[in-house]
Amino acid sequence: MKNLLKIAILCFTLLLATTVKAQVYYDEKTDEEYKITPQTNKSLVNAFLKEQSAIAIEFNPNTSPDFPFRLKNKKGNWVLFHSGYESLFMEKESKKYSFQFPTSVMEQRGFTLANRKGKTYLINLYNEEVETKMGFDEVEISSKKDTIFTYDIDYNEDKRIVDSINKIAVRVGDKWGLIELSDHDFFYLSHDFLYDSIKEVPPATRFNGGQLEMMENIRKKYNVDLLEALDENGYYFKGRNKKTKLFGIYVGEGQASESIPQKYDNIIHHENTGTYEVWKNNKVGYYNSNFILVFEPSFDDFKYVHLDYTYGCALKTNGTWRLYDTFEPKKLIEGSAATVDGLIDLWLDR
């Protein structure tokens, strides 16, 4: 219901911007109203600036239903003028922040940027809030083309090519991270500041807001820097402790729990059976899908093996391989082999 109300408010705002009088200046001498555009007489524009207690005007280079121009206030900050409200937008905040024009695609997603004391901040246009929890040294926003398909009552297809946000890369110091805008119009840091360039920053996860918030909570609660999603919906993560550089596994929907403790040099997830291969001091063991430790990391090598209708875990000790069940410490076959292929032959000949 909250999202429907937000959409309704947005649609009403857009309707106002296109139906009511846009930005105007009323001249008491002539009893006339003048629309402020790049073509408006300079003397009228100056009178409008005086009325708004502003010292400069800049017109929006983008096609914008809401923000046709911005004004520079006496503090030297730029403040957006909202055509629907016919007034300055977030005027109180503009005493501290200097607002940038949103691009068309940014305005569609309800955000823009503002600057303060050398830092750049994200602005939620829907909630009219500055995301003050983090300022960035640099923000680079890239867009991409998406294809939208719609159908009328007779199932006739209409295809449109639209712009959409591809990546919001952010820099603090000399490291880059990634911000994602959730479906609830909030910003989340989905990839921490670990990357030397924009090109190295991973693509957006596209997870819902609850899972993006969970990622932030995992980093805070468990002191994790690197988070790697193990499924396409963001319920399972491998996380690395910022200080020890050891990995654990975190699972949840909205709220996460530490399902495998962060004490391993590496963890490899095998999706088909939910097996977790864990390495410590060049030794390997594994957990089952219930996050129960099947074998401590005491083996020399590990291979996840497809066995016609099932899977197994091959473990190597002193040059010899043995085949075990993925869920419990039980041998699938008696005997051993010098190679994994030899184990598979033993399985087929059992």
N, C-alpha and C positions, 0 to 999 in steps of 0.2 A: 504494500500500500504506500509506503514511504517513497519508493522509487517511482510509482505511478504519479504521486503528487508532485514529485520533482520534475518529471517529464511534462506534466500539465503546466507547471509554472514556467518552464523553459519555453514551451510552445506559446503561452500567453505573452511572454516577453518578446518573442520573435514577432508575434502578431502586432503587438504595440509598435515595434520598431518599423513596421511596414505600413501601418494604417494611421497612426497619429502624426501630428506635426513633428518633424525632426528638429534638430538643433536650430533654434531661432534666436534672433536678437530683436527686441522691441524698441523702436526709436520713438521716444516720447514727443520729439519735435515734429515728426511727420505723422505720428500715430500709425506707423506701418511696422509690419513684422518682416524680417529679412532672414532667409535661411543662410546658415554659415557653410559655405563651400569654398573650394579653392578659387572660384571665380568671383566671390563676394568682394565688393569694394573694400579696399584696405582700411579706409576710415571707419567703416562699419565693423570690420573685424577687430580693429583696435578698441572700439567702444565696447564690443562684446567681451574682449579680454579684460578690460577695466571692470566690467560688471562682474566677471568671474574671479577677480583678484588674481589674474594670471599675467605673465609677462611674455609668453610666446605660444604659438600654436603650430602643430604638425598634423597634417592630414594623413589618414591611414592609406598606405599603398595597397593594402589588401581589400578585397570586397568583403565588407563587414556589415551585417544588419544591425549590430549593437554599438560598435565603437568607430564612428566616422573620423574622429580626430582625438588628439590628446593635447592637454594644456600644460605649460610649465608654470608651477606655482612660485611664490616668492622665495621658497626655500631651495629652488633649483631642481625640484623633482617633477617628473612628468606624471600626470594623472589622466586616466582615460575618461572621456566624456561618453556617457551612455545615452544613445538616442531615444530609447524607450522610456527611460526615466526622465529624460531631458535635464540631466544634471551630471555632476561629477561622480564618478564611480569609485567607491571605497575611498572617499575624500579624507576620512580620518587617518587611514593607513598611509595615504600619500604624503603625510607630514614626515614619515620616516623612509618610505620606499618610493623609488622611481619606476613607474610601470612601463613595460614594453607592449607594443601591439601584438595581439595573438595572430598567428597566421590563420587562414580559413579553417584548416583542419584542426588546429589547436582550439579555435573557438567552438567548433562542433563538439569537441570532447570536453569543453568547459574549463580550460586552463590557459594561463599565460605566465609570463616571467616578470620579476621585478628585481631591482638592484638596490643594495644598501651597503655602504662602506666596503666596496670592492667585492662583495659576495652577491650571488644570484639566487633568488628564491622562487619557488613554485607558488602560483596563485590559483586557488580554487574559485573559478568564476561563479559556479552554482551556489556555493556556500558563502561566497565573498570573504574568503579567509586566506591569510598568508600562511603557508606551511613553514612555520618558524623553527621546526625541530632541526633543520639542517640547511646551511647555506653552502653554495658551491662556488668554486673558482671559475668553473666553465660549465655550460650546458649546451649540448649539441642535440638537436631534435631532427630526426630524419623521417620521411614519410614514404609510403609505397602505394601502388595502385591495387585496389581490390575490386573484384567483380561482385555486384549485388544482383541477385535474381529475385523478381517479384512476379506474381501471377494474379490475373484478374478473375472475375467470377466464372469466366468460361475457360479458365486454365491456360490462357494465352500468356506466354512468357515474355517478360520485359527484362532486359539486361542493361545494367548501368555500371560504368567504371567510375569509382570514387577514390579519393585520397584517404588514407588512414595513417595513423601514427605507427611507425615501424620500430623506432628505438629512441628512448630518452637517455642518452649517455651523459654522465655527470663526472666532473673531475674535482678532486680535492687534493691539493698539493700536486704531485706528479703521477697520481694514480687515478684510474677511471673505474666507475661502477655503473650500475644500470637502475633507473627508476622505472616503475610500472604504474600505470593509472588503472585502478581497479574498476569493476562494474558498479561500485558504490561511490565513485568519484573521489577516492582517496589515493594518495601517493605512497608507494612502498619501495624501499630499496631492495630489489630482488637479487642483485649481485653486488657484493661488497667491493670496496676499493682495492682491487688486487691486480689490475691490468695496466700495462704500460702505454697502451694506445686504444683509441676507439675501435680499431679493427679487431683487437683481442677480446673486446667485451662480448660475452655470449648473447644470443638473441633473446628476446623477451620470452618468459615462460608461458604467458597467457593464462595463468592460473586465476581462479576467482579471488575476490578480496579477502575471504576468510583464510585461504591458504597463503596468500601473500603476507597477511598479518602474522600468521603462524611462523613464517620464515623469519620475520624480524624478531619474534619472541624467542625462537630457538637461538638466534645469535646472541641475544641479550642474556638469556638464562644460562646457556651452556658455554658462553664465551667462544662462539663459533665464528670463523670468518668465511671459509669456503663451504657453500651448501650446494650439493649436487642432487637434483631430483632423480629418483629411480623409477618413477612412473609418470604417465602423461598428465595426471590430474593433480599432482603435488601432494600426495598423502605420505609418501615414503622419501626420506632424504638421507644421504650420506653427508655428515658434517665433520669438519676439521677444527680441532681446538686451536685457537689463535696463538696460544703460548707454547703448548707441547707439540703441535703439528700432528697429533694423533687423531684417528678417525673413530666415529661412532655412528649409530643408526638412530634416526628419529622418525616417529610415526604418529600421525594423528589427523583429525579433521577439525580445524579451528584451534584445538589445543593439542600440543605434541608431548610425547613421552620419549625418554631415552630408552630405546629397546635393546640396543647393544652399546655397552659403555665405550667411551672414547679413549681406548687404550691400544689401538692397533695402528701399525704403520700404513696399512692399506686394507680396504674392504672391497670385495668384488661381488656384486649381486648377480645371481643366476636366476632369471625371471621364471623359467618354466616350473621350477619346484620351490621357488622362494628360498633358495640356499644362499648363505652368505659366507664366502671364502674370506678368511681373515689371516693377515700376515703380521708377524711380530718377530723382530730380530732375525729375519731371513728364514723363519720357520712358519709353517702354515697349518691351519685347522679350519673348522667351519661350524656355523650355526644352522639350525633348521628353520623352517618357515614360521615356527612359533617362537623364534628367537631364543631357543635353548641351545647351549653349546654342546655340539656332538663330540668334537675332538678339540682339545687345546692345540694351539700352534706349536706342534712338536715334530712335524713332518718336513721333509726336504722339498717336496713339490706337490702340486694339486692339479688335477684335470677333471673338468666337469664333462661327463661322458654320456652321449646318447646311445641307448641300448634298445634298439627297435621300438618297443612299446613303452619304455620307461627311461629313467635317467639314473646315473650313479655317480659316485665321487671316487676318483682314483687317487690314492695317496702313495707317495714314494718315500721309502726309508732305506738308506744304505744301498741305493741302486736298484731296489726291488719295488714293484708296484703291486698294490692290493686294491680290491674293489669293494666299496662300502655303500650301504643304503644312504639316501640323502637325508633321511629323517632321524635315524637312530644309529648308534655305533654297532651295526650288524653287517657282517660280510655278506655280499650278494653271491659270491662264489668262494669255494675253498681254493687254496693255492695262490700262487703269485706269478708274475711275469716280469721280464726284463724291460718290456715296453707296454704302453697303453694299448696298442694294437694287439699285443699278445693277450692282455686281459680281455679284450672284446672277443677274441677267438675262444677263450675259455668260457666266456658267457654264452656264446652261440653253441658251443659243444657240450653244454652242461646236461 
